[in-house]
Amino acid sequence: TVTVNDVITPGSCANKYSILRTWTATDICGNSSTSSQTITVDDQTDPVITGTPTNTTVSCAADVPAASIASVSATDNCAGTVTVTVNDVITPGSCANKYSILRTWTATDICGNSSTSSQTITVDDQTAPVITGTPTNTTVSCAADVPAASIASVSASDNCAGTVTVTVNDVITP
């Protein structure tokens, strides 16, 4: 008669433990012998992240897509939950609409194995503001009739949020 018995020694997580498997052979007179095998379960494999968005450039800070763990998928070679987190590291630029973001997703399995995947988002406002309401060209008779230069005579708008500064400059040709 052959019997088999497993003795499990727990490890640090569900996919790290050992099994001592022992077979016992017993004859009809009660003589027996054993043979053992040690099976070590040791998850050393990092989860795999797929679907990381490609690097992108947007014009305005308001156009930056929201950081979302749902943007990627993570799978693992062993059963168990894979936890995904996302983190943004911002590198400032020359203004509020010129900077970069390194967006990194981290997938961690139940045994602490982890992997990362990153996307670079560049915010680069290259669009000049638009001025409207510029008074039409005019001819006046006397120097005293020249209207005063005023920034209030025009309006300006921009594709990105933020203050648009308007200045006015006269160039006189004698």
Solvent accessible surface area in square Angstrom, and as a share of the most:
residue,aa,sasa,rsa
1,T,124,0.72
2,V,103,0.59
3,T,80,0.46
4,V,86,0.50
5,N,92,0.47
6,D,62,0.32
7,V,80,0.46
8,I,104,0.53
9,T,79,0.46
10,P,112,0.70
11,G,44,0.42
12,S,101,0.65
13,C,27,0.16
14,A,70,0.54
15,N,20,0.10
16,K,47,0.20
17,Y,66,0.25
18,S,31,0.20
19,I,21,0.11
20,L,82,0.41
21,R,70,0.26
22,T,31,0.18
23,W,96,0.34
24,T,38,0.22
25,A,45,0.35
26,T,49,0.29
27,D,72,0.37
28,I,181,0.92
29,C,108,0.65
30,G,54,0.52
31,N,97,0.50
32,S,71,0.46
33,S,73,0.47
34,T,92,0.53
35,S,71,0.46
36,S,68,0.44
37,Q,81,0.36
38,T,89,0.52
39,I,48,0.24
40,T,96,0.56
41,V,41,0.24
42,D,74,0.38
43,D,5,0.03
44,Q,120,0.53
45,T,66,0.38
46,D,67,0.34
47,P,3,0.02
48,V,86,0.49
49,I,25,0.13
50,T,76,0.44
51,G,56,0.54
52,T,37,0.21
53,P,48,0.30
54,T,114,0.66
55,N,107,0.55
56,T,50,0.29
57,T,88,0.51
58,V,27,0.15
59,S,44,0.29
60,C,8,0.04
61,A,42,0.33
62,A,92,0.71
63,D,75,0.39
64,V,31,0.18
65,P,63,0.40
66,A,88,0.69
67,A,47,0.37
68,S,41,0.26
69,I,94,0.48
70,A,90,0.70
71,S,45,0.29
72,V,13,0.08
73,S,66,0.42
74,A,27,0.21
75,T,90,0.52
76,D,35,0.18
77,N,95,0.49
78,C,37,0.22
79,A,90,0.69
80,G,47,0.46
81,T,98,0.57
82,V,31,0.18
83,T,78,0.45
84,V,25,0.14
85,T,76,0.44
86,V,39,0.22
87,N,92,0.47
88,D,51,0.26
89,V,83,0.48
90,I,103,0.52
91,T,81,0.47
92,P,114,0.71
93,G,45,0.43
94,S,100,0.64
95,C,68,0.41
96,A,82,0.63
97,N,16,0.08
98,K,65,0.28
99,Y,41,0.16
100,S,32,0.21
101,I,8,0.04
102,L,83,0.41
103,R,8,0.03
104,T,32,0.19
105,W,2,0.01
106,T,39,0.23
107,A,0,0.00
108,T,46,0.27
109,D,8,0.04
110,I,69,0.35
111,C,23,0.14
112,G,53,0.51
113,N,21,0.11
114,S,49,0.32
115,S,28,0.18
116,T,87,0.51
117,S,27,0.18
118,S,55,0.36
119,Q,7,0.03
120,T,50,0.29
121,I,0,0.00
122,T,48,0.28
123,V,2,0.01
124,D,44,0.23
125,D,24,0.12
126,Q,136,0.60
127,T,71,0.42
128,A,75,0.58
129,P,66,0.41
130,V,88,0.51
131,I,107,0.54
132,T,74,0.43
133,G,55,0.53
134,T,96,0.56
135,P,85,0.54
136,T,120,0.70
137,N,155,0.80
138,T,99,0.58
139,T,133,0.77
140,V,60,0.35
141,S,109,0.70
142,C,76,0.45
143,A,93,0.72
144,A,100,0.77
145,D,76,0.39
146,V,92,0.53
147,P,93,0.59
148,A,94,0.73
149,A,57,0.44
150,S,49,0.32
151,I,93,0.47
152,A,93,0.72
153,S,56,0.36
154,V,31,0.18
155,S,66,0.43
156,A,30,0.23
157,S,69,0.44
158,D,47,0.24
159,N,73,0.38
160,C,8,0.05
161,A,88,0.68
162,G,65,0.62
163,T,132,0.76
164,V,43,0.25
165,T,112,0.65
166,V,34,0.19
167,T,117,0.68
168,V,79,0.45
169,N,126,0.65
170,D,96,0.50
171,V,128,0.74
172,I,150,0.76
173,T,121,0.71
174,P,166,1.05
